């Protein structure tokens, strides 16, 4: 999917690329900021609170459409989607349960298959 120049803005904190060549570009008025469609975090004991609180807030504030959390210890996938500027839980799959996403991509995920 390609961004239209009307839908982008300059932001030095994002990954930047030249619009037509895919070359690295320095931050500035011509830099592109593409919307985040999906962020996926794999929770670990060391980063759990950062992923659940800080990263969630950052992705939410930046307008990331979907945020998926995978807990390998519990074999759980939690699917959050942005609604009115806030993440709401849309689905949860545990163990051998399958989650079939339509947005932002069509994919089938079984948490147990990710960790074994």
GROMACS elastic network, one bead per residue, 0.5 to 0.9 nm:
[ bonds ]
;  ai    aj funct       b0    kb
    2    19     6  0.89075   500
    2    34     6  0.88594   500
    3     6     6  0.82483   500
    3     7     6  0.65890   500
    3     8     6  0.71230   500
    3    19     6  0.84728   500
    3    32     6  0.86310   500
    3    33     6  0.89157   500
    3    34     6  0.67116   500
    3    35     6  0.85094   500
    4     7     6  0.54504   500
    4     8     6  0.70350   500
    5     8     6  0.55296   500
    5     9     6  0.82088   500
    5    19     6  0.84784   500
    5    32     6  0.79319   500
    6     9     6  0.82360   500
    7    33     6  0.85693   500
    7    34     6  0.80829   500
    7    35     6  0.87290   500
    8    31     6  0.84061   500
    8    32     6  0.56049   500
    8    33     6  0.52628   500
    8    34     6  0.62035   500
    8    35     6  0.80501   500
    9    29     6  0.77329   500
    9    30     6  0.80469   500
    9    31     6  0.70146   500
    9    32     6  0.56867   500
    9    33     6  0.53129   500
    9    34     6  0.80779   500
   10    14     6  0.86419   500
   10    16     6  0.89141   500
   10    27     6  0.69481   500
   10    28     6  0.61531   500
   10    29     6  0.55629   500
   10    30     6  0.66498   500
   10    32     6  0.55791   500
   10    33     6  0.58982   500
   11    14     6  0.59183   500
   11    15     6  0.87360   500
   11    16     6  0.84647   500
   11    27     6  0.67726   500
   11    28     6  0.76558   500
   11    29     6  0.86063   500
   11    31     6  0.71729   500
   11    32     6  0.74161   500
   11    33     6  0.62009   500
   12    15     6  0.78311   500
   12    16     6  0.77869   500
   12    26     6  0.79769   500
   12    28     6  0.73764   500
   12    31     6  0.80435   500
   12    33     6  0.86996   500
   13    16     6  0.86992   500
   13    27     6  0.84641   500
   14    27     6  0.88306   500
   14    32     6  0.83754   500
   14    33     6  0.63775   500
   14    34     6  0.82976   500
   15    24     6  0.85615   500
   15    25     6  0.89429   500
   15    32     6  0.82556   500
   15    33     6  0.74066   500
   15    34     6  0.84848   500
   16    22     6  0.87909   500
   16    23     6  0.84586   500
   16    24     6  0.61905   500
   16    25     6  0.57066   500
   16    26     6  0.71855   500
   16    27     6  0.71771   500
   16    31     6  0.61657   500
   16    32     6  0.59243   500
   16    33     6  0.69059   500
   16    34     6  0.86800   500
   17    20     6  0.84897   500
   17    21     6  0.77792   500
   17    22     6  0.52013   500
   17    23     6  0.53719   500
   17    25     6  0.52371   500
   17    26     6  0.83490   500
   17    31     6  0.69903   500
   17    32     6  0.66451   500
   17    33     6  0.88289   500
   18    21     6  0.55967   500
   18    22     6  0.51332   500
   18    23     6  0.52751   500
   18    24     6  0.63848   500
   18    25     6  0.58110   500
   18    30     6  0.83412   500
   18    31     6  0.71035   500
   18    32     6  0.74752   500
   19    22     6  0.63095   500
   19    23     6  0.82625   500
   19    30     6  0.89880   500
   19    31     6  0.82964   500
   19    32     6  0.72684   500
   20    23     6  0.83064   500
   21    24     6  0.89001   500
   22    25     6  0.87276   500
   25    28     6  0.85880   500
   25    30     6  0.88552   500
   25    31     6  0.68519   500
   26    30     6  0.89231   500
   26    31     6  0.71134   500
   27    30     6  0.76846   500
   27    31     6  0.55702   500
   27    32     6  0.85574   500
   28    31     6  0.53913   500
   28    32     6  0.88866   500
   29    32     6  0.84670   500
   35    62     6  0.80891   500
   35    63     6  0.71830   500
   35    64     6  0.67091   500
   35    65     6  0.81964   500
   36    39     6  0.73074   500
   36    59     6  0.81075   500
   36    62     6  0.78944   500
   36    63     6  0.70665   500
   36    65     6  0.65055   500
   36    66     6  0.81574   500
   37    63     6  0.86833   500
   37    64     6  0.56764   500
   37    65     6  0.50114   500
   37    66     6  0.60953   500
   37    67     6  0.85520   500
   37   103     6  0.88194   500
   37   104     6  0.62412   500
   37   105     6  0.89796   500
   38    64     6  0.64871   500
   38    65     6  0.61652   500
   38    67     6  0.57696   500
   38    68     6  0.75063   500
   38   104     6  0.68003   500
   38   105     6  0.88094   500
   39    59     6  0.77853   500
   39    64     6  0.73381   500
   39    65     6  0.84206   500
   39    66     6  0.63631   500
   39    68     6  0.62252   500
   39    69     6  0.85196   500
   40    66     6  0.84268   500
   40    67     6  0.58866   500
   40    69     6  0.58982   500
   40    70     6  0.74518   500
   41    51     6  0.67642   500
   41    52     6  0.89536   500
   41    67     6  0.78112   500
   41    68     6  0.63070   500
   41    70     6  0.61371   500
   41    71     6  0.86099   500
   42    48     6  0.86017   500
   42    51     6  0.82942   500
   42    68     6  0.85656   500
   42    69     6  0.60241   500
   42    71     6  0.61163   500
   42    72     6  0.72119   500
   43    46     6  0.82556   500
   43    47     6  0.65596   500
   43    48     6  0.52133   500
   43    49     6  0.87263   500
   43    51     6  0.68402   500
   43    52     6  0.83216   500
   43    69     6  0.68598   500
   43    70     6  0.59919   500
   43    71     6  0.51547   500
   43    72     6  0.70365   500
   43    73     6  0.85969   500
   44    47     6  0.54558   500
   44    48     6  0.53652   500
   44    51     6  0.88679   500
   44    71     6  0.74426   500
   44    72     6  0.79161   500
   44    73     6  0.83562   500
   45    48     6  0.54587   500
   45    49     6  0.84068   500
   46    49     6  0.80618   500
   46    50     6  0.86377   500
   47    50     6  0.52423   500
   47    51     6  0.60805   500
   47    52     6  0.85593   500
   48    51     6  0.52283   500
   48    52     6  0.60615   500
   48    53     6  0.84738   500
   49    52     6  0.50410   500
   49    53     6  0.57650   500
   49    54     6  0.73936   500
   49    55     6  0.89255   500
   50    53     6  0.54597   500
   50    55     6  0.60188   500
   50    56     6  0.82093   500
   51    54     6  0.60985   500
   51    56     6  0.63279   500
   51    69     6  0.82179   500
   52    55     6  0.65796   500
   52    56     6  0.58025   500
   52    57     6  0.85030   500
   52    69     6  0.81656   500
   53    56     6  0.52778   500
   53    57     6  0.61430   500
   53    58     6  0.87176   500
   54    57     6  0.52203   500
   54    58     6  0.62653   500
   54    59     6  0.87237   500
   55    59     6  0.60375   500
   55    60     6  0.82819   500
   56    59     6  0.52727   500
   56    60     6  0.59219   500
   56    61     6  0.84880   500
   56    67     6  0.75500   500
   56    87     6  0.82584   500
   57    60     6  0.50003   500
   57    61     6  0.59805   500
   57    62     6  0.84918   500
   57    86     6  0.88777   500
   57    87     6  0.89906   500
   58    61     6  0.52026   500
   58    62     6  0.61557   500
   58    63     6  0.86855   500
   58    64     6  0.87666   500
   59    62     6  0.51046   500
   59    63     6  0.62382   500
   59    64     6  0.51757   500
   59    65     6  0.84685   500
   59    66     6  0.87472   500
   59    67     6  0.76795   500
   60    63     6  0.52526   500
   60    64     6  0.57847   500
   60    65     6  0.80617   500
   60    66     6  0.88883   500
   60    67     6  0.85288   500
   60    82     6  0.69925   500
   60    85     6  0.67096   500
   60    86     6  0.61334   500
   60    87     6  0.65322   500
   61    64     6  0.76677   500
   61    85     6  0.72766   500
   61    86     6  0.81461   500
   63    66     6  0.89021   500
   63    82     6  0.72548   500
   63    85     6  0.69257   500
   63    86     6  0.87141   500
   64    67     6  0.71691   500
   64    81     6  0.83115   500
   64    82     6  0.69788   500
   65    80     6  0.85278   500
   65    81     6  0.58156   500
   65    82     6  0.52186   500
   65    83     6  0.84586   500
   65    87     6  0.86088   500
   65   103     6  0.89272   500
   65   104     6  0.76703   500
   66    79     6  0.72923   500
   66    80     6  0.57073   500
   66    82     6  0.62505   500
   66    87     6  0.80342   500
   66   103     6  0.80980   500
   66   104     6  0.71867   500
   67    78     6  0.83557   500
   67    79     6  0.62331   500
   67    80     6  0.50790   500
   67    81     6  0.63336   500
   67    82     6  0.82147   500
   67    87     6  0.79671   500
   68    77     6  0.68490   500
   68    78     6  0.56706   500
   68    80     6  0.60061   500
   68    81     6  0.85270   500
   69    76     6  0.79886   500
   69    77     6  0.56676   500
   69    78     6  0.51130   500
   69    79     6  0.66255   500
   69    80     6  0.81693   500
   70    74     6  0.87544   500
   70    75     6  0.73537   500
   70    76     6  0.58043   500
   70    78     6  0.65235   500
   70    79     6  0.89003   500
   70   111     6  0.75021   500
   71    74     6  0.55557   500
   71    75     6  0.56269   500
   71    76     6  0.51671   500
   71    77     6  0.64630   500
   71    78     6  0.83198   500
   71   111     6  0.83770   500
   72    76     6  0.67460   500
   72    77     6  0.86052   500
   72   111     6  0.76172   500
   72   112     6  0.80254   500
   72   114     6  0.77906   500
   72   115     6  0.59383   500
   73    76     6  0.80197   500
   73   115     6  0.84124   500
   74    94     6  0.77326   500
   74    95     6  0.77476   500
   75    93     6  0.83073   500
   75    94     6  0.57400   500
   75    95     6  0.50476   500
   75    96     6  0.84494   500
   75   110     6  0.87778   500
   75   111     6  0.52286   500
   75   112     6  0.54915   500
   75   113     6  0.88417   500
   75   114     6  0.82411   500
   75   115     6  0.72844   500
   76    92     6  0.69653   500
   76    93     6  0.56804   500
   76    95     6  0.63394   500
   76   110     6  0.87889   500
   76   111     6  0.57279   500
   76   112     6  0.79305   500
   77    91     6  0.81225   500
   77    92     6  0.55694   500
   77    93     6  0.51753   500
   77    94     6  0.65129   500
   77    95     6  0.87663   500
   77    99     6  0.81989   500
   77   109     6  0.84129   500
   77   110     6  0.81877   500
   77   111     6  0.60391   500
   78    89     6  0.71812   500
   78    90     6  0.79492   500
   78    91     6  0.60802   500
   78    93     6  0.66974   500
   78    94     6  0.87848   500
   79    88     6  0.83948   500
   79    89     6  0.58604   500
   79    90     6  0.55996   500
   79    91     6  0.50947   500
   79    92     6  0.60931   500
   79    93     6  0.85307   500
   80    87     6  0.55919   500
   80    88     6  0.52926   500
   80    90     6  0.55431   500
   80    91     6  0.72634   500
   81    86     6  0.79567   500
   81    87     6  0.51859   500
   81    88     6  0.55464   500
   81    89     6  0.65565   500
   81    90     6  0.64513   500
   82    85     6  0.58900   500
   82    86     6  0.52585   500
   82    88     6  0.63859   500
   83    86     6  0.53892   500
   83    87     6  0.60679   500
   83    88     6  0.66512   500
   84    87     6  0.82269   500
   89    92     6  0.78006   500
   91    99     6  0.77393   500
   92    97     6  0.89541   500
   92    99     6  0.75954   500
   93    96     6  0.79367   500
   93    97     6  0.53877   500
   93    98     6  0.62183   500
   93    99     6  0.58771   500
   93   109     6  0.84818   500
   93   110     6  0.72939   500
   93   111     6  0.68814   500
   94    97     6  0.54121   500
   94    98     6  0.79315   500
   94   110     6  0.77957   500
   94   111     6  0.62918   500
   94   112     6  0.76162   500
   95    98     6  0.83648   500
   95   110     6  0.69809   500
   95   111     6  0.54889   500
   95   113     6  0.82350   500
   96   110     6  0.57777   500
   96   111     6  0.65463   500
   96   112     6  0.55315   500
   96   113     6  0.75608   500
   97   109     6  0.84516   500
   97   110     6  0.58498   500
   97   111     6  0.73085   500
   97   112     6  0.81826   500
   98   108     6  0.66056   500
   98   109     6  0.56028   500
   98   111     6  0.74675   500
   99   107     6  0.81528   500
   99   108     6  0.56370   500
   99   109     6  0.51889   500
   99   110     6  0.63435   500
   99   111     6  0.84826   500
  100   106     6  0.72109   500
  100   107     6  0.57833   500
  100   109     6  0.64531   500
  100   110     6  0.88697   500
  101   104     6  0.74865   500
  101   105     6  0.65111   500
  101   106     6  0.52359   500
  101   107     6  0.52665   500
  101   108     6  0.62853   500
  101   109     6  0.81292   500
  102   105     6  0.54698   500
  102   107     6  0.69042   500
  103   106     6  0.63176   500
  103   107     6  0.86431   500
  109   112     6  0.89348   500
  109   113     6  0.79058   500
  109   114     6  0.79882   500
  110   113     6  0.54663   500
  110   114     6  0.67974   500
  111   114     6  0.52461   500
  111   115     6  0.69231   500
  112   115     6  0.55316   500
  112   116     6  0.62911   500
  113   116     6  0.55287   500
